[in-house]
C-alpha cells in the first residue's frame, strides 16, 4: 500500500471501499462525494466535488470526476480547475505576480508529476472570470517547474489578441531563462486600464536585462 495511507468515512463493499470520504497518503489527499477504492490495484474512482491536493508541490485540482492510482500517481480528471503556487523569484524590475497559477480544462491526465491539459487555458488571474487567459489545445504543466503550450492564443475578456506558436511559462524558484514575460493587466486612476508586457534576457549567470512596454 502507499506510504502513510489513511482512509476516512469509506465502507467496505466486497473487495472495494465505497462512500463519501477522504483518502490520504504522505504525498497527497483526495476527497469526493463518492469514492470507490480498490486496495488491490490502488485505483480510486471519485465522483462529485473531487479535490486532489499534492503536499510537496502545492498543486490543487478540483473536478467533477476522477480516476487516480495512489501508487503510480497517474490518473485522469474531467471538467477540472486547478492551481499551482507561485514560486517566481526575479529581480525587482521584472514583471511578476504572487498570484497562484490557475488552469482549467475539459479533461486532463496526470502522469507522475505532470499534468497534460486538453482543451483548456492557463492564467494568473482568479477564475471563473479572469481578465486574460492563454488558451490552447493542450498544455504540458509540471507544478513548480514550467508550463508549455503550442498554438496558444492570448485572450483579453475573451477577445483574441495575440497568437503564440510556442508558449513557455517558468514556475520554478529561480527561472533564469530568456523569454517573453506573462502579460499583466491593471487599472490606474490616472491612465485608466493599462497593459504591461516585456522580454527577459538572461545574459549570463551574473547579468540579466528586462525590456518592458
Secondary structure, 3 states (H helix, E strand, C coil): CCCCCEEECCEEECCEEEEEEEEECCCEEEEEEEEEEECCCCEEEEEEEEEEEECCCCCEEEEEEEEEECCCCEEEEEEEEEEECCCCCCCCCCCCCCCCEEEEEEEEEEECCEEEEEEEEEECCCCCCCCEEEEEEEEEEECCCEEEEEEEEEEECCEEEEEEEEEEEECCCCCCCCEECCCEEEEECCCEEEEECEEEEEEECCEEEEEEC
